[in-house]
Amino acid sequence: MATSGSDQPNSENTNPTVGESNQQAATGEGPPKTAKQLAKEAEKAEKLRKFEEKQKAKAKAEEEKKAKEQAGGGAKAKVVVPDITEYTSPTGVGEKKDIHCELPKAYSPKYVEAAWYNWWEQQGFFRPEYYDEHPPSNISTPRKSFTMVIPPPNVTGYLHLGHAIMCTLEDTIARWHRMCGETVLWVPGCDHAGIATQVVVEKKLMRERKITRHDLGREKFLEEVWKWKNEKGDHIYEQIKALGASCDWSRKVFTMDKGMSYAVEEAFIRMHEKKLIYRSTRLVNWSCTLKSAISDIEVEKTELKGRTLISVPGYEEPVEFGVLTYFAYPVENSKEEIVVATTRLETMLGDTAVVVHPDDDRYKRLHGKFVQHPFLPRRIPILADTMVDPSFGSGAVKVTPAHDPNDFDCGRRLNLQFITCINDDGSMSAECGPYAGKPRFEVRRQLLNDLKERGLYRDSKENEMILPICSRSKDIIEPLLKPQWYVNCKKMAERSIEAVRTKELKILPNMFEPVWYRWLEDIRDWCISRQLWWGHRIPSYFVSSPDIEPGSETDDKYWVSAHSQDEALDKAAQRFNVSKDKIRLQQDEDVLDTWFSSGLFPFSSFGWPMETDDLKRFFPTTLLETGHDILFFWVARMVMMSLELTDRLPFTEIYLHAIIRDAHGRKMSKTLGNVIDPLDVINGITLEKLQEQLKSSNLDPKEYERAKQGQQNDYPKGIPECGTDALRFTLCSYANQGRDINLDVLRVEGYRRFCNKLWNAIRFAMSKNLDINDENCFQPPAEFKLTGYEKPCDLWIISRLSYAIEQCETGFENYLFPQITTAIYNFWLYELCDVYIEYIKKDLYAQEPDPRRQETIKLILHTCLDNGLRLLAPIMPYVSEELYQRLPKPNGGKDAPPSLCVTPYPKSSQFGPYRNKDVEANVAKIYDSINKIRSYRSANKIVSKQKDNLYIRAEPSTAALFDEYADLIQPLANIDTIQMLKEDPSGAENTYTNIATTSDYTFYFRSS
């Protein structure tokens, strides 16, 4: 039996000689020892003596070696064979990687990921036409197709982990469908990102040439934007390719392409002429810095707990928010006053009413009276409205209809005057008397002082509030009254709700269905005007003529929509019955909200409104995969616009992935320093370089210090190189439906080690003739069949392969990505590598090998490796391709698909007959017993590699099981021989040690 690795020193002091033992017995220090015991101790003492002699001889040899080295000028330099970490074979761009060169000893992402993507793309594997020309062996009848469009990232964008999970899940789905023999088209595209792109180019012009867009004029500025786009715009595509995305790049689209622009114009014209698009003056989210309305998704709603100082663009000092200021309005011709409160004191300059609840007895006597504005010649009426909560504050509310959504509705009900007190640039308007032209937040401070001077200030209290901030400019959003274009969404929303209720459109996870209903049932009309130059200019023209009565800017009758001015002129002449030469047209200066063009993407990307071949073949698409955070901003609008413009759903399924947060559950934010570029995870990055990136991210000094500290805490040693495959596998393993993802980036490194495990498994197989470069390479059959010479463990691993295939199949069908990754990981690591490969080594390394047994093992091993790599391919395309190319194929590979990405995915129907739950249960029981042996050794610190003999006392049926699986127990538990005991050992001569006991069996080791 192996010796114990105890902490007791192995010396003469603890190993008494035979004489010392006799002396102990004689002096009563212990019971008298038998002759057998004394003989054993004498044997131990002899062994100890020999061991000490060996140690002395070893030490002497070391001294002699050192003396020779010193005499000969030192030790000879050891030859170090460097690890291969990069692919260096001469391979042209688009050529197939060399699969006949030496395979590195260890997995290296740089080596593995080289050359494959360009070859895949060059060969056309990602194009749907590939299967037209090379029908796969598993093609379905009738042929199935799978179509998907990428959620178009911004042209200004750089990859973040949100992009990474989107690309990973979509590519994984696309690759699986392709391997299932379906015609797959995944359309890539890029969004023109109106505001973001205009800001980038404006900053560039100011930085490099010290000019603004207004200095250039609209046409010249747009030339500068196109120039920037053509130079920098493909950067995001290259990043997407780095993630292995199998898009058809020959079909990539940009939302400002000529065809896409025509589609946007056509959609606007049709919807305007059906009166679904109309002109109206309403409140919008206004960015004073951008001088444009912005969409809700571009508004960051920041929660304030109380008084907070915030840096605002254009102001040297931080501005105070989260404070409720109380002041008094003097009642006209009276000594009474009425106290109101506001968090936006500057808006008092736009007040046109004070409103109280009609049933509030405190103010009934004041109904219909007026207060006098303290700083302006304005009488303000005191009116009653049920919108007021009498229990909140003073029970009286100041009303600024032109600057607050609630006040806007109240103003309409009470027919109030709408006074705009804040200009587009954030200065106070001409309506503000002595405050006109001054910045709004400076006026806020000045008004507070002026109220105090006049004795009208009453109090200030901290106030919890939501502060809307422009995500692009970081300016505070102002609700401003603007004439804009709106989409009437009511009927389109009703159709979209019905599509989900009737299951024509499926939303996964279905937890988002109630959210879908709630949002669409309460939908407001959609403002689609943006005061920008970059984007799709609104194709609508205002008509004027000496021969027609002048019209209002908000009167739809005076607006005609067309693809060109000539077409608009024809329409105007026909509408007003006026000759063309007497008509004057003025095109709207604004552009359309970016989400308008994005809403057309599932059909405009195929050529709509033209009846193109692609539109006929690939629309409607199959699936829309995206983050749940844009369910309404984008997904709902695509459904509404597609139903309206094509009378068809744009897709039949929506899969919403979770939002990625950091390991601590915090939202990814530049100010926290936790925004990670996926390429930094793929390639690795030092802490120093991470922090260099922070310096160029335009954070203010406090935010920079906080972000810097966050990076130091989370990545003290930087981020190690993990590779694309490990990142993709991690993201899939995290993608639980309905939950946000707390992603520990360093966990990716664990899956890099998993890649190395795969690598070692294939290298082991290659060393046993499963290598295309081996002259005696194993030749697998075209179809797997049992030989009849399999042992139980061979049947077990095939059964587990069958189970893994079944789990992956149902996982892909239901978007259960963690189920897929768990099945693959468990099969490769815990079953194939940890059990089966260890089990077969004794047969493969046998001194007198059994050829029939070896052939059976190689067939089983090849089947597991071949199918295991196919299972893995959609998630880990690089390492699976690299290793699969090295494995032998039937018929020397003559009829095999050229790439793993167009090789059939394993089907449960193929391996289902090999599922054997009885064998699985037996091996599970045996493996549990193996773990008990390992646990005993671990608990007793037995570290010797010397094999033990195992003695088993068990009932006949259990004993038969151990006998049947003895060949599995021996290698995995480091056992030499297994003997069955007919009865439990007992008596004084007992030399057995009980190492494990269950209700079915007892295991023993025996002392030497």
Secondary structure, 3 states (H helix, E strand, C coil): CCCCCCCCCCCHHHCCCHHHHHHHHHCCCCCCCCHHHHHHHHHHHHHHHHHHHHHHHHHHHHHHHHHHHHHCCCCCCCCCCCCCCCCCCCCCCCCCCCCCCCCCCCCCHHHHCCCHHHHHHHHCCCCCHHHHHCCCCCCCCCCCEEEEECCCCECCCCCCHHHHHHHHHHHHHHHHHHHCCCEEEEECEEECCHHHHHHHHHHHHHHHHCCCHHHHCHHHHHHHHHHHHHHHCCHHHHHHHHCCCCCCHHHCEECCCHHHHHHHHHHHHHHHHCCCEEEEEEEEEEECCCCEECCHHHEEEEEECCCEEECCCCCCCCEEECEEEEEEEEECCCCCEEEEEECCHHHHHHCCEEEECCCCCCCHHHCCCEEECCCCCCEEEEEECCCCCCCCCCCEEEECCCCCHHHHHHHHHCCCCCCCCECCCCEECHHHHHHCCCEHHHHHHHHHHHHHHCCCEEEEEECCEEEEEECCCCCECEEEEEEEEEECCHHHHHHHHHHHHCCCCEEECHHHHHHHHHHHHCCCCEECEECCCCCCECCEEEEECCCCCCCCCCCHHHEEECCCHHHHHHHHHHHHCCCHHHCEEEECCCEECHHHHHHCHHHHCCCCCCCCHHHHHHCCCCEEEEEHHHHHHHHHHHHHHHHHHHCCCCCCEEEEECCEEECCCCECCHHHCCCCCHHHHHHCECHHHHHHHHHCCCCCHHHHHHHHHHHHHHCCCCECCCCHHHHHHHHHHHCCCCCCEEECHHHHHHHHHHHHHHHHHHHHHHCCCCCCCCCCCCCCCCCCCCCCCCCHHHHHHHHHHHHHHHHHHHHHHCCCHHHHHHHHHHHHHHHHHHHHHHHHHHHHCCCCCCHHHHHHHHHHHHHHHHHHHHHHCCCCHHHHHHHHCCCCCHHHHCCCCCCHHHCCCCCHHHHHHHCCHHHHHHHHHHHHHHHHHHHHHHHCCCCCCCCEEEEEEECHHHHHHHHHCHHHHHHHHCEEEEEEECCCCCCCCCCEEEEEECCCEEEEEECC
